Amino acid sequence: MMIMKEEDVPDGSALADVVLHPVRLRIIQQLGGRERTTAQLREALPDVAQATLYRHVGALIDAGIVTVVGKRRSRGAVERTLALGGRMAPVDHDELRSMDAAQLRSAFLTFVGDVVAEFDRFLADSAQSRDRVGFARVPLYVSTEDLATIQAGLGELLAPYLTERGDGRERVSLTTILLPDVSSE
């Protein structure tokens, strides 16, 4: 496992460029809360060419976002087991502030595009139940402190559900988008 020095880890918009690439974003989502071998990633992302997948996994490892947690020999090749690394994948507030408007728009469109693509994959899988699908938009009236309290509470509420336990629970994706309301009243 490669140990990265702090100065080697991308920051600001450089990290966003690494994380918000559509294929890399899908890899990160596959690893969220669980370990996966490269073979399992290939199976989960059949539309991504193997060489492309390995190239993007390598970029995520180099950025410290993904780490190799195990290796084993399989048919003469080395099969790596991967997990999210010490550098968490979400783009934080400092990184968002460092982006200009065009970079932020591009990052947001990449994120939303990935959500739409995931929804399309869900719709294409006729075996999927629609019982666990939902979406809503709710206005909140908050101060900066209220928002911090809400985010901390959500983190605490969701913490027990962020790691695969192997007990048959179904994996779902919870997507949040927080936008200030700039509509005229």
C-alpha positions as CSV (number, residue, x, y, z in Angstrom):
1,M,0.0,0.0,0.0
2,M,1.4,3.4,-1.0
3,I,1.5,6.0,1.8
4,M,0.9,9.5,0.5
5,K,2.4,12.6,2.0
6,E,-0.1,15.4,2.6
7,E,1.5,17.5,-0.1
8,D,1.0,14.7,-2.7
9,V,-2.8,14.6,-2.1
10,P,-4.7,16.8,-4.5
11,D,-6.6,19.6,-2.9
12,G,-9.2,22.1,-4.0
13,S,-10.4,21.9,-7.6
14,A,-7.7,19.3,-8.4
15,L,-9.3,16.8,-6.0
16,A,-12.7,17.7,-7.5
17,D,-11.3,16.9,-11.0
18,V,-10.2,13.5,-9.8
19,V,-13.4,12.7,-7.9
20,L,-16.0,14.1,-10.2
21,H,-15.0,12.2,-13.4
22,P,-18.1,10.1,-14.2
23,V,-16.3,6.7,-14.2
24,R,-14.4,7.5,-11.0
25,L,-17.6,8.7,-9.3
26,R,-19.2,5.3,-10.2
27,I,-16.1,3.5,-8.8
28,I,-16.3,5.5,-5.5
29,Q,-20.0,4.7,-5.2
30,Q,-19.3,1.0,-5.7
31,L,-16.8,1.1,-2.8
32,G,-18.8,3.2,-0.4
33,G,-19.0,1.3,2.9
34,R,-17.6,-1.9,1.5
35,E,-14.6,-3.6,-0.1
36,R,-14.6,-4.8,-3.7
37,T,-12.1,-6.7,-5.8
38,T,-11.3,-5.3,-9.2
39,A,-13.2,-8.3,-10.7
40,Q,-16.3,-7.2,-8.7
41,L,-15.9,-3.7,-10.0
42,R,-15.7,-5.0,-13.6
43,E,-18.9,-7.0,-13.0
44,A,-20.7,-4.0,-11.4
45,L,-19.6,-1.6,-14.2
46,P,-19.9,-3.8,-17.4
47,D,-20.1,-0.7,-19.7
48,V,-16.6,0.4,-18.7
49,A,-13.8,-1.2,-20.6
50,Q,-11.3,-3.1,-18.4
51,A,-8.3,-0.9,-19.3
52,T,-10.4,2.2,-18.6
53,L,-11.5,0.9,-15.3
54,Y,-8.0,0.1,-14.2
55,R,-6.7,3.5,-15.3
56,H,-9.4,5.2,-13.2
57,V,-8.8,3.0,-10.2
58,G,-5.1,3.9,-10.5
59,A,-5.9,7.6,-10.5
60,L,-8.1,7.2,-7.4
61,I,-5.4,5.2,-5.6
62,D,-2.8,7.9,-6.6
63,A,-5.1,10.6,-5.1
64,G,-5.5,8.7,-1.9
65,I,-9.2,8.3,-2.4
66,V,-9.1,4.5,-2.9
67,T,-6.7,2.2,-1.1
68,V,-5.6,-1.4,-1.8
69,V,-6.6,-3.4,1.3
70,G,-5.7,-6.8,0.0
71,K,-4.0,-8.8,-2.8
72,R,-4.3,-12.4,-3.9
73,R,-3.0,-14.3,-6.8
74,S,-5.8,-15.5,-9.2
75,R,-5.0,-17.4,-12.4
76,G,-1.5,-15.9,-12.6
77,A,-2.6,-12.3,-12.0
78,V,-2.8,-10.3,-8.8
79,E,-6.4,-9.5,-7.8
80,R,-6.6,-6.4,-5.6
81,T,-9.3,-5.7,-3.0
82,L,-10.1,-2.0,-2.8
83,A,-11.8,0.3,-0.3
84,L,-12.2,4.0,0.1
85,G,-9.0,5.4,1.5
86,G,-8.1,7.9,4.1
87,R,-9.1,10.9,1.9
88,M,-12.8,10.8,1.7
89,A,-14.3,11.2,-1.7
90,P,-17.0,13.9,-1.1
91,V,-15.9,17.4,-2.2
92,D,-15.8,19.5,0.9
93,H,-16.8,23.2,1.4
94,D,-13.2,24.5,1.1
95,E,-12.8,22.6,-2.2
96,L,-16.2,24.0,-3.4
97,R,-15.1,27.5,-2.5
98,S,-11.9,27.2,-4.4
99,M,-13.7,26.5,-7.7
100,D,-14.8,29.2,-10.1
101,A,-18.3,29.3,-11.4
102,A,-17.5,27.2,-14.5
103,Q,-15.7,24.5,-12.4
104,L,-18.5,24.4,-9.9
105,R,-21.2,24.1,-12.6
106,S,-19.2,21.3,-14.3
107,A,-18.8,19.4,-11.0
108,F,-22.5,19.7,-10.2
109,L,-23.5,18.6,-13.7
110,T,-21.2,15.6,-13.4
111,F,-22.7,14.7,-10.1
112,V,-26.3,15.1,-11.3
113,G,-25.5,13.3,-14.5
114,D,-24.3,10.4,-12.5
115,V,-27.5,10.4,-10.4
116,V,-29.5,10.4,-13.6
117,A,-27.5,7.6,-15.1
118,E,-27.9,5.5,-12.0
119,F,-31.7,6.1,-12.2
120,D,-31.7,5.0,-15.8
121,R,-29.8,1.8,-14.9
122,F,-32.4,1.2,-12.2
123,L,-35.3,1.7,-14.7
124,A,-33.6,-0.6,-17.2
125,D,-33.5,-3.4,-14.5
126,S,-37.1,-4.7,-14.6
127,A,-36.3,-7.0,-11.6
128,Q,-35.9,-4.0,-9.3
129,S,-38.7,-3.1,-6.9
130,R,-39.9,0.5,-6.9
131,D,-40.8,0.3,-3.2
132,R,-37.5,1.9,-2.1
133,V,-37.5,4.8,-4.7
134,G,-38.5,8.3,-3.8
135,F,-37.5,11.8,-4.4
136,A,-38.7,15.1,-2.9
137,R,-37.8,18.7,-2.5
138,V,-38.4,20.4,0.8
139,P,-37.7,24.1,1.6
140,L,-36.0,24.6,5.0
141,Y,-35.6,27.8,6.9
142,V,-32.3,27.6,8.7
143,S,-29.4,29.6,10.0
144,T,-25.8,28.5,9.5
145,E,-25.8,27.0,12.9
146,D,-29.1,25.2,12.2
147,L,-27.7,23.7,9.0
148,A,-24.6,22.5,10.9
149,T,-26.9,20.8,13.5
150,I,-29.0,19.2,10.8
151,Q,-25.9,17.9,9.0
152,A,-24.4,16.5,12.3
153,G,-27.7,14.9,13.1
154,L,-28.0,13.3,9.7
155,G,-24.4,12.0,10.0
156,E,-25.2,10.4,13.4
157,L,-28.5,9.0,12.1
158,L,-27.0,7.4,9.0
159,A,-23.7,6.2,10.6
160,P,-25.0,2.7,11.4
161,Y,-26.1,2.2,7.8
162,L,-23.0,3.2,6.0
163,T,-21.1,-0.1,6.1
164,E,-22.0,-3.4,4.5
165,R,-22.7,-6.0,7.2
166,G,-23.3,-9.1,5.2
167,D,-26.8,-9.6,6.8
168,G,-28.8,-9.4,3.6
169,R,-29.7,-5.7,3.8
170,E,-30.3,-4.1,0.4
171,R,-27.9,-1.3,-0.6
172,V,-29.7,1.9,-1.6
173,S,-28.3,5.3,-2.5
174,L,-29.2,8.4,-0.6
175,T,-28.4,11.5,-2.6
176,T,-28.7,15.0,-1.1
177,I,-28.3,18.4,-2.8
178,L,-28.3,21.5,-0.7
179,L,-29.0,24.7,-2.7
180,P,-29.7,28.2,-1.4
181,D,-33.0,29.5,-2.6
182,V,-32.3,32.4,-4.9
183,S,-35.8,32.6,-6.4
184,S,-37.5,36.0,-6.2
185,E,-40.4,36.2,-3.8
